[in-house]
């Protein structure tokens, strides 16, 4: 089954990748801007402008947005000649002025950003292009007290380091800030080639032609970025883990692994080990080519960003691990859509429509509702007894689960398969539209060596609720005592001993 997971994930990465036609549109737009900025007999021509891409387009890890619209393209506009005495305000404004001299670009330009000029494209493909003005990291600046620490922290590709423009939003003053996007790209390329046949790229002065087949590292980053986008789709976008952090941590985990699924699971486990703590307890994720730069610097200003990152890691660990328990294409279709959104999964599953149809026909032949994978697993547990009622078809009951980290003072709703620590309080309530009167029965099934050694596997009892809601003792109260995977299922009983509603098993994972 893991071979199938690996194949499906690899194909899914292809579906969320930018298509050849989309890349062609971006490439033409990029080249046109580069040519315009490079034209002779202009104000900036004497500085011999050098244009090159940076970010995910450069690394081959770009993905389609969930809406499959509004792509983000980053490039650097470097002045390479007569730059020793240039002021950051001149560098920034002169690039903006040159863009405005083109009537088309003037219409596309947004207001000046902190670091970049932005062009918004909306013809055959919606995307925006961020253009970052910069100059070389000259000798004169290397001993400057403002930049000395940054320059000394550059571990490789020092000759590629730059000073980019930065405009303070409060004071409107311009400054230079150290950066090394080409050095980072060289580092990433070296990580990508571990254990691989040497890859050949075009000059980094143009958007590089990517190899026909992406590496395990590139696809892993693409899938984890898409998983992040789906998780934060309806949340505060400012809390979403940034791509540079994901790219850096996953690349540090990579050692030439050849199995996509296994590497993703390993990377999710190892990524937190590359996050350091500073002398004041702050989180530090170092730029691998300029160690003084902390990619997690905004976590100190906004601690919610750190919490969101670790929530993303925890949920990713649960969701990717549960793929190993799936045994049908129908279930893959359902779970992949939850993890990666509908459009790319629909395109992927079109390749397997025969398999999906056969599974649906088999389910119809058995005159039964397709069983969720959690129920299939639960029914295979030997110490769990079969419910004594004739169960209705379908799952009319849903389980609302809540967790408290403060001894029951405050509860937060959690999702199925959420990974939880030990020694926290849980409560479960049934959600349904069944008319009263009725009774509620709960079956709790534990697994794992800790529950076994404590003689608390359960699964052989159908317990009443202890918590009251709507005048009925319907809710179940539990705590997380034993590491492992545990199952909670709810049954609604009417007319003496008739089961009129049953839930899918709610899966509780405890660290």
LINPE-V149992 format. One record per run of one state. SS is the DSSP state (helix for helix, strand for strand, loop for the rest). FROM is the first residue (numbers start at 1). TO is the last residue. Records with the same first field share a line. If there is no record, write none. Layout:
BEGIN
SS=FROM-TO / FROM-TO
END
This chain:
BEGIN
loop=1-1 / 18-19 / 39-44 / 48-48 / 55-55 / 60-62 / 64-70 / 80-87 / 101-102 / 110-115 / 123-125 / 137-138 / 143-147 / 153-153 / 155-157 / 161-161 / 168-173 / 180-180 / 193-215 / 232-236 / 240-242 / 254-259 / 275-275 / 278-282 / 285-285 / 288-289 / 295-296 / 302-302 / 326-328 / 341-341 / 351-352 / 366-372 / 380-396 / 405-411 / 415-418 / 421-424 / 432-438 / 446-448 / 454-457 / 459-462 / 465-466 / 470-471 / 480-483 / 495-497 / 504-505 / 511-511
helix=2-16 / 20-38 / 45-47 / 56-59 / 88-100 / 103-108 / 139-142 / 148-152 / 158-160 / 181-192 / 216-231 / 237-239 / 243-253 / 260-274 / 297-301 / 303-325 / 329-340 / 342-350 / 353-365 / 373-379 / 449-453
strand=17-17 / 49-54 / 63-63 / 71-79 / 109-109 / 116-122 / 126-136 / 154-154 / 162-167 / 174-179 / 276-277 / 283-284 / 286-287 / 290-294 / 397-404 / 412-414 / 419-420 / 425-431 / 439-445 / 458-458 / 463-464 / 467-469 / 472-479 / 484-494 / 498-503 / 506-510
END
